[in-house]
Amino acid sequence: MASGKSNAILSLIPQLAGGATVRARVDDLIRYVNIPKDVLSSEPGLTDGDDPKILNLDYPAGVKCLEVYLGFAELTIRPLQLELKGIEGIWYPVSLDYDTFEDVVPLPGKSAEPSDRVCTVKHPQLKSYGKMVMKIAELPANWPAPNGGLFSSKASLETEMAREIRMHRDVVETGLGIAPVVFGLVTEKERGVIGFVMEYIEGVRSFDELKKEGYRMTDEDKKGCRDVLQKLHEKGFLHGDIHPGNLLRRPDGSVVLIDFQATSRVNSEGNVEGFAVASQTNERQMSLESWLATW
């Protein structure tokens, strides 16, 4: 069923070698378009303004996902040779298509480029939850590189997203209340699972954001950070990415953890099996305490 939503650039993801991948809604389908760096530099209006060129390309009928190259003289378009696959091995009782979400508003981030990777959203089937947070993977699982190969990073991104959904769900199921509740998966036409939707906590701010605004962490804040990590550790987890951007302060002063893509289960000694350096002791002393000491 058509979404009836307007064409739009949903995200522009810079590539390490230059250029970018654009995720866009064109003619009621989500397209993934690879734009080489020379095109971005020579065509500054390609993704800017009210009517960017990327949304007006002449797509051949029936082609769902395309790889687009702009040559010296003309635009050439060819279908992707590989089927786009979403995140595999993930299940949840609720799965909702990306284009059925409403009021999709990107959260402020470090990049000025358009990105819908982390947004606030609403959904008619989940009205009781009101505003929620949607997080999606950056790239398809098998995005082809211009040289005919595959971007080595994109498979990792999908694996991290799958891991994050599973670990986040496991942490929520501890009943400790130290992570936003996951409400369901986000799917995309022709692809399958691309991410998940979770609880929006009104007024919550990361300590990274608060520091930039001049906020000074109190002793109670530091205790809250230590306590929430200790609770996670007591349940047999290693967060794997503890920093002030992943520890959020509620208006009542309590602390919440987010971003579980690097989270692992630990053995009886508090280590990730086979990686002694990945230990709960190191996470407390080298990760958490090291940045708390800078406040």
C-alpha positions, 0 to 999 in steps of 0.5 A, a space after each residue: 500500500 502506498 504511503 502517500 508521503 512526499 519524496 525526501 532525502 532521509 539520510 546522507 552518509 559520507 563514505 571514508 573514501 569520499 562521496 556518500 550514500 543517499 537514502 531517499 524516498 522516491 516515488 513511494 519507494 526507499 532508494 539507496 544511491 551511491 554518489 561518487 566524491 567527484 559528483 558531490 564536489 562538482 554538483 553542489 545542488 545535487 542534494 540541497 535546496 527544496 527540490 534536490 536533483 537526487 529526487 528527480 532522477 529518471 528511474 526506469 519502471 519496475 526497478 526497486 533499488 538502484 545504484 547511480 553514477 553520474 559520468 562526465 557527460 551523462 547520467 547512467 542508471 543501472 539496477 543493483 545486481 545483488 538483492 538488498 537484505 535487511 538485518 537477519 536473525 532478528 524477531 520481535 512480536 511487533 514489526 512496522 514498516 518505516 513509511 507507516 511511522 508519523 512525525 519522523 523528526 531527526 534528533 540533533 546529532 554531530 553531523 549537519 547532513 540530513 539523517 533519519 538514523 535516530 529520530 523521534 516518531 509516532 505510530 497509529 498502532 502504538 498510540 498509547 506510547 506516544 512519542 518514541 525513538 526510532 533507530 535504523 542501520 546506516 546501510 543495506 547489508 550488501 551495498 556494492 562498491 563502485 569497483 564491483 566489490 562490497 563495502 567491508 564496513 556495511 556488513 559490520 554495521 548490520 551485524 552491530 544493529 542486530 547485536 544491539 537489538 538482541 542485547 538491548 532486549 536482554 537488558 530490558 528483560 532484566 527488569 532493572 529499568 536501566 534502558 529504554 524499553 524496546 517496542 518493536 522492529 522497523 522494516 522496509 519494503 523489499 528489505 526486511 528489518 532495518 532497525 527498531 523503535 524504543 521508549 522516548 524518555 521526556 527530558 532525558 539528556 546525555 552527559 555529553 550534551 549537558 557538559 557542552 551546555 555548561 552543566 557541572 556533574 554532581 556527586 549524585 550524578 556520578 553515583 548514578 552512573 556508577 550504580 547503573 553500570 554496576 547493575 548491568 554488570 551484576 546481571 552478567 553484561 559488559 556494556 562495551 562502549 561506556 562514555 558520556 554520550 551513552 549515559 543519559 540523565 533523567 530530569 529526576 536525576 536517575 541515569 539510563 544506558 543506551 547503545 548496546 551494539 558492543 554489549 556482550 555477556 561475560 563469564 564467571 570472572 567478569 570477562 568476555 570469553 577469549 578477551 580478558 581485556 574486555 572485563 567488567 573491572 576494566 570497564 569500571 576503572 578505565 572507561 567510566 572512572 577515567 571520564 568521571 575524573 575529567 568532570 
